[in-house]
């Protein structure tokens, strides 16, 4: 009453609190007369998304007397939540126009249609127990990556205002993710230049459906649920790091050079996300009112052919199937071939991802070669000395005379240029396995089976460290015998 009085005083200059208290009493009496001793229970949720038995979905457009989204939610806090007035012809027309735009984008089958399918799949993650995914969109500045992601996420709320800003922390990002469960979210790396976050951490948090576990003062633990498909836009990302980890199983990686790859139906400057918001709520209503066993089965069947990427594939195909079913009912007509052009685009993206990540990951020899080339500064160099005629200087015992170059940091081992052999210390091999994110014995067996490493550790005098040590001996058979200075990509020195 006091809070209302303060607000009213700005308007009328005087507020009668006793009169207001009488008004409240009358309203309470009316409520009691209507419901008696069994008033309805209204569940208030701090986050969007499904209840436990998937019968209710918390979203400001779906509030009723039995459930509602908390008014402290991020969508209300900054005035972003605005319920559509279905009785208004203007808003009704805008909603129908957004549906028409979405339908045309899905039929076109380009990358913006893919983003929309991923966005729609967010509402299916919990009821169908799908794999949440991170869609990494990398490419040229000005290609419209952020605008395309905003168009896709604006299906469900005014997403322009939910962009994470440069002051965000990991905890802040996690709170935003958990508060928007079952809805798609956009993180723009350009806005995160100084934030203490990284892509790989995000990928694993989204895929695990859980945020960081934190302790409370009462010694209990608190873990935020994260149940959303996330878009991450960037101009550059560390693909090598994603390759080396299991993160590739949890992402869809898209590279874009120009807006026309997203769509040819309208220009990026039109920013349609500013004008059309909320048609995705109709998808939520459709999910609540329909049995989705057919969608789940069809999506699983489509996803199974992609091996380790099947989880990601199933999620995307589930989104496509949902949209096919919805628009068949919305337009009261059958779609003879569905969104087949869109399915074809998704299959091409998944095949590219398979080639980019899984093929590279399975080639252990290539992964180790690339690692050693990147870390040459951590490896000592043994170079044979030559006389004025270019002949190798030899000792009396017939072995070459070496010139030693020590690394400028803690050595992983040494490289003999004469025999083209790496000698990696035991500790160095442990570090390599850890940094390649592979179990050490599995890495060792793979290299031995590939024929590039002798099995086990072998004792040898280290010219770099000046003492006997145990080394893993690695020799790549395809290294040229007479490397030139211009062949830096083929040989380490």
Secondary structure by P-SEA (a helix, b strand, c coil): caaaaaaaaaccccccaaaaaaaaaaaaaaaaaacccccbbbbbbcccccccccccccccccccccccccccccccccccbbbbccccaaaaaaaaaaaaaaaaaaaaccaaaaaaaaaaacccccccbbbbbbbbbbbccccaaaaaaaaaaccccccccccccccccaaaaaaaaaaaccbbbbbcccccccccccaaaaaaaaaacccbbbbccccbbbbbbbbbbbbbbccccaaaaaaaccccccbbbbbbcccccccccccccccccccccccaaaaaaaaaacccaaaaaaaaaaacccccaaaaaaaaaaaaaaaaaaaaaaacccccccaaaaaaaaaaaaaaaaaaccccccaaaaaaaaaaaaccccbbbbbbbbccccccccccccbbbbbbbbbcccccccccccccbbbbcaaaaaaaaaaacccaaaaaaaaaaaccccccbbbbbbccccbbbbbbbbbcccccccccccccccccc
